[in-house]
Structures are given as C-alpha cells and as structure tokens.
C-alpha cells in the first residue's frame, strides 16, 4: 500500500483510509475489530472517525465508534502502527446531546471537552490528526450548494479556533489539524490566520468527492489546496452505495439509503444522481468492472486525492474496496467518465 505525507505535517498515511461511521449502528464491536484486523493486514495505517459517530447520529449510540476503536487498540497493542484521525462536531441545533449540552462550537472550552472525551473513548493519549467536522460559520454543505447570507449566524472566529487548537497541540493531546466540508474561502482564511498569528497550520481537508460530486476539482479548492499544501481526504467515494449499483438493481437493497429516512441524505437520491449512477454502472459493466471498482479506481487515481476514505459493513465489501486500488482505468474509460460528467455535472454535490 502506497503512503503519502499529509500537508506539511509529519504524518505519512496509506492512500486508503479506513472509515468507521457505520460502527455502532450497522456494525457490531466484533465486526469493527475484524475490519481493523483486516485493513492493517492489507497495509492500511490510517483510521478516520468522529465524536458524533456512528451515523445517523443518535444520543443512544453517539460515541460508540470511538469506543470500538479504543477497545481494539487496547486489545491489539498496535497503537504505534496507526494514524488515528477524529473530528469535533460543529454547530447543529438538532444534536443536543454532545459534550453535556454545550454550545457545540469551536471555542476553547468546546474543543477541550471534545478532545478529552475522544481521547477517553479511544483509550489513547494523543490524536494524530484532529479535524473540524464542519464550519462554525454559515456555509452551504451536505447537499446545500447555494450560499445564502440571510442564514448568517454567530460563529467562532477562525483565529480563536486555531489558538484553541494550538493550546491542545502544546499540551500534546493532538498533533496535526485539519478541516472538513470546507470552502475555498475557509481554507484560505485558516492559512492566513495561521501565518499572521503564528498558529498551527491546517494539513488536511476532508471533503466530499466521487463520480457524482466533483466540485472539488472544478472549484478554486483544487488550486488553493495544491498551492497551500493542504491534502484532500476524499469521503463518500461510493455515494452512500449509489455508485455500486445495488439500489438500481434492487431499490429495497439494505443500506443507508433504505434503512435511514429519505431526507437524511437526499443528494444521493436526486433523480439526476440516480441517472448519473445508472450511466456509470453501465459503463463499468461494459468494461468488465464492477460499479464499485470503477468508482473507487477513479478516486484512487486522482492526483489531488491524498487518501480515499472507504467504509464497509462486511469484510467482503472491505476486501473488494481495497482490491480496487490495483485497478488502472483505461484512457477510453476515463474519457467516457468525463463525458457523463459533462452531461450530468455534480448531481450528488
């Protein structure tokens, strides 16, 4: 498994990152441990989680994912072999149970509470990569693509957030820092504030990227992150399973798009997204590939993707997802992918 340095940090991670958001909701603790065992056997050293996981987040299960990782780390004794990344949740009025009812923002008190509870659940003393799950300020995310200034809200200044993270770095509780679901302006402002005030510099951005959502490469984010040496961690490469074709083959197939409410992640069930998925699935099968192989090989091969975050609910899925790393897409297939993208542009964004 190839490895890559994250930004200007000291972290060298596998090109595939093991995502964990199903653990505690769709996967048991034993299944989570089996996935960790297998992923490490295959050369993966990068594990991504979040304080709010599993999804969909509920008070009854929140934090279970980190606890499952923690119990495995304690049992396996392999902490030093892994890069552990987790995330602090940003403001969300519907998530009232995090951090004992705190404001759930990125001020010093909230970040300290979030880090300390994650460390306790993970049973570790240091988080290698600590990320802000979504911005404190008003920004269109999670399927909302239009900025609306009328939705402005009180937000923690980026300089204040960086200062709080800097204190946690000095305490040895976290190492590198990153953002997630960020915009070009956000990345630029994080860089500017770190340079102006001698504060920690972001090393990563964890944003959506898949065949139906290529906004990262066509916006200023691609150039901004390239020039500022901020590494992309691409999440949802299979569009919640839509790009595997399983929902096209069987609309009632078991998965996040059927077991959770339809309004939970509507971007993946938009008519245009379904039609784009149908065409990508057809293209894959015409070339002797599974739809998942096509979608993953695409992400794995993009020059600007530092590491692709994959998730699975079974070992068979995990094996297939990792195996796809060895697939090289023919130029003709890439050309046809771009043609579909030109005709149905970013429907899953």
Buried (B, 14 or more C-beta within 10 A) or exposed (E): BEBBBBBEBEBEBBBBBBBBBBBBBBBEBEBBBBBBEBBBEBBBBBBBBBBBBBBBBBEEBBBBBBBBBBBBBEEBEEBEEBBBBBBBBBBEEEBEBBBEEEEBBBBBEBBBBBBEBBBEBBBBEBBBBBBBBBBBBBBBBEBEEEEEEEEEEEBBBBBBBBBBBBBBBEEEBBBBBBBBBBBBBBBBBBBEBBEEEEBBBBBBBBBBBBBBBBBBBEEEBBEBBEEBBBBBBBBBBBBBBBBBBBBBEEEEBEBBBBEBEEEBBEBBBBEBBBBBBBBBBBBBEEBEBBBBBBBBBBBBBBEBBBBBBBBBBEBEBBBBBBEBBEBEBEEEBEEBBEEBBEEBBBBBB
